Amino acid sequence: MRQTDALLDRFLTGLAPLDPVAVWAHGSLAGGDYQEGRSDLDLIAVLREPPAARTVWRLALLHARLRAEPLAAKLHCSYLAPGSAADAERRHLTWAHEQLYRRTVTPVTRRELHSFGRVLHGRPPAGLLPPVPDAELAGYIVRNMREYWRPVVSRPALWREDVWVDLGLLVLARATVTLRDGRLISKREALAELPRLGAPAEVVEDITARRYGDPAPPTEEWLARRAALTRAYLGPAIDTLVASYS
C-alpha cells in the first residue's frame, strides 16, 4: 500500500489550502478488498462552499499535478458542499477518468459511507449526509439494473473487455445480496456469491485470477467465448432480479 498511501498524502496536502470539511474513502479502499494497482481509489471531499470557477480551476490543477504519480489515473473524487450534500439527485463536480465532470453520489455510495466509510480527514459522514432508507437504496439498485445494465448487455463489443465482464457480474452479485439481505458486500464476497447464482464457472475463475493472481494474456478465442458466456447469463439474470424486486 506504499504507493497508495503516498498518493493519498499528496492529494490531501494539495487539497489542504481549500480547507475541506471532510475527505472520505468508500469502495474497495474502505471496504477491505483493496488491491493496489488494480482497484480504484474512490473518494468524496466535502468543501466549505460549492466550488466556484476559481475553485474548479484549482482542483483541476491539483489533479493535473498528480498525474505523474503511480496510481493517479485510478483516483476518483466527488466534491460536495454541506448545503447540497443531502440532495441525492444533485450532480457534483467529480474528477474521474482523468477529467472533471458532474455526477450524482448514488445511494449505494452514500450507504457505503455510512456503513464502512473511511475518514481520511475531518468530520465523519454521519454528521454531513442523511442516512439512506432501505426503500431508496433498493429502488435505485433495481432502476440501475433495469435501465443501465440490461441495455448494456445488448452491446456485444463491450463484453470482450475485462472491465465490463468484471463489473457486470460483480454488480449483479452485489445487487442481489443487497436486495435479498439488505447488506452491502465486497467484490471478494461477490465473487464467492456468483457460483451460487449460477454464473458461468469459467468466467468467475477468470475474474478471480485477474483480480488476485497474474494470469497469462487471454487468447482471442477465450475473449469471444467469455463474452458469449457472460451475455447469455447476465441478460436473463438481470431480468429475473428486476422482476423479483420491482
N, C-alpha and C positions, 0 to 999 in steps of 0.2 A: 504493500500500500504506500510505498515511499513516494512514487510519482503522484499518486492521488493526493496525498497529504500536502505535497509541495504545491500542486496546482491550487488546491483549496486555500492554502495560506496566501498565495499570490492574489487570488481572486478577492479574498476578504480584505487584504491590505489595500488593494486597488479600490474597493468599494467603500472603505472607511471614510474618505472625505465627504461622502454623501450622507453619513451618519444614519445608516439604516436602523429601523426599529428592531428588525429580526432578520435572520437568514436561517432557513431550514433545508434539510435534505429529506427527500422521500424516495420512492422506488427502491431499487436494489441496495443503494448506498445506505439507506436507513433500515431496510428490512432484513439484512443479514445474509443476503445472497449475492453480494457484490463481487464481480470478477474483474480485477484490474486489467485494463486494456480491451475488455470485451463489453462490460456494462457501461451504460450511460451514467453521468453524474447529474442527477435530477435535483434542481434547487429551486427554492422560492425565496425571494428577497422582498421584505416589506419596507418601503421607503416612507419618509415623513409625509410627502405630498405626491400626488400623481405626477409622473415625470413630464416636465415641460420640455420645450425644444432643446434648451441647453443641457438638461439632464440626459436626454436621449443621446445627444452628441457625446457626452462624457461616458455614458455606458458603452456606446459603440466603440469609442477609443479604448476603453478598458478591455473589451473583448478582443479588439484588434491586437493589442499589446500582448495578449496571452497566446496568440495563435502559434507561436514558435514552441510553446510548452508541450511536452508529451501529454497526450490525452485531451488537449484543449478542444478538439473537434467533438468530443463526447460531453462537454459541459453544456448543459441547458439550464436556463434560469428565467423564470417569470417574475416580473416586478409589479408588486401590489402596493396599495396605499391603504392606511387604516379606514379611511372614509368609504372606500369602494371594495374592500376585500371581501365583504359579506355577500356581494352580488355574484351569484353563481353564473349568471348569463353574461357578465361583463367580459370583454376581451382585453386582456392585459398585455402590456409590452413584454415581449419574450425574445430572448436570444436562444436560437436553436438552429442546427444545421448550418452554422456559420453565417447567420443573418438575423436581423431584427425584424420582427413582425408582431402581430397581435393574435392571441388565442385565449380561450377560457381556461380557467383552472377547474378541471372536471370534479364532479362529486367523488369519483374514485380517488383522485389525488387528495382532495380535502379529507376524505375518510382515512387515507394513509397517514396524513399529517397528524390527525387526532389519535390514531391507533399506535403508530410507531415512528412518527416523525423525529428526526434527529436535529436538535438545536445546535447550530454552528455559531450563532451569535444572537444575543438579545433575548427577547421575550418568547415564551413557548406559544404554539398555535392556539391553545385553548383560550387565551386571552384576546385573540385577534380574529379568529374565524369561528363562526357559529357551527355547532355540530351538524352533521348530515343525517337527516332522518332516514330510516331504513327504506321507506317508500320512495324517497327521492333517489337514493342510490340504486335501487332495483329498477326503477323506471328509466334511469339513464343507461344502465347496462343493457336492458332489453332494446332500447332505441338504437344504441350504438351497434349492437349485433345485427339488428334488422336493417338499419339504414346505411351503415358504413360497411361492415364486414361481409354481409351477404352479397351485395352487388360486386364487391371486390373479387369474390370467388369466381366470377364470370370473366375475369381478365387473365387469360392463360399465361401470357408472357411474364407477369409478375411472379408467378409461382415457381419459376426457375431460380429465383433469388433467395438466398439464405434468410434474409431479414423477413420476408413475407411468410415463408414456411414457419419460421420460429414464432413470430408474433401471432400469426393466425391460430396456430394450435395452442399456444400458451394463453392467449386471450380467451379462447373458448373454455379451457380448463378453469381458469381463474373466474370467469363469469359464472360458470356452472356452480362452482363451490360457493361463491358469494350469494347467488340467488337461492341455492339449496340450504346453506348452513348459516348465512348471514355473516361470514367472516372473510377477510382478505387473506390470500396465500402468496407465498413467494414463487418465483419461477421454478425453483428446485421442487417445491411441493406440487406445482402444476405439472411438471414432467412426471412425477410419481402418480398423479391422478389420471393422466392421459390413457394408459393401458386399461384402466377400469372403465373409461368412457368409450372404449372400442376403437381408439386411434390406431392407425397402422404401426405395427411394432417397428418396422424398418425405419420409418420416419422419426419415431420417438428416439430410437437409438442414434440416428444421425444427428438430431438436435443435441442430445446429451453429449455425444463425442465432440461436437464443435464447441459446446459451451464449457465443458470441463476437461477436454482432452486435447490432442494435437493430431487430428486425422489427416490422411493423405488428401490431396486435391481431388475433388469429385470428377467422375467421367461425365461426358455428355449424355451417355445412356442413363446414368443414375439421376442426373438432373431432370431429365424428361420423365423418368419413372416416378421420382419423388413428387414432381409437380402433379402428375396424374393421380397418384395415391392421395395426396393432400386434398386436392379439389374434390375428388369423389367422396371423401369422408366429410370434409368440412361443410359443404353445402347442406346436406341432409341433417348434419348435427346441429347447425345453426337453426335450421327450420324447426327442428324438434324442440330446441331450447326456447326459442321465441314463442312457439305455440304453447308451451307449458307454463310460461310466466307472463303472458300478455293478459 
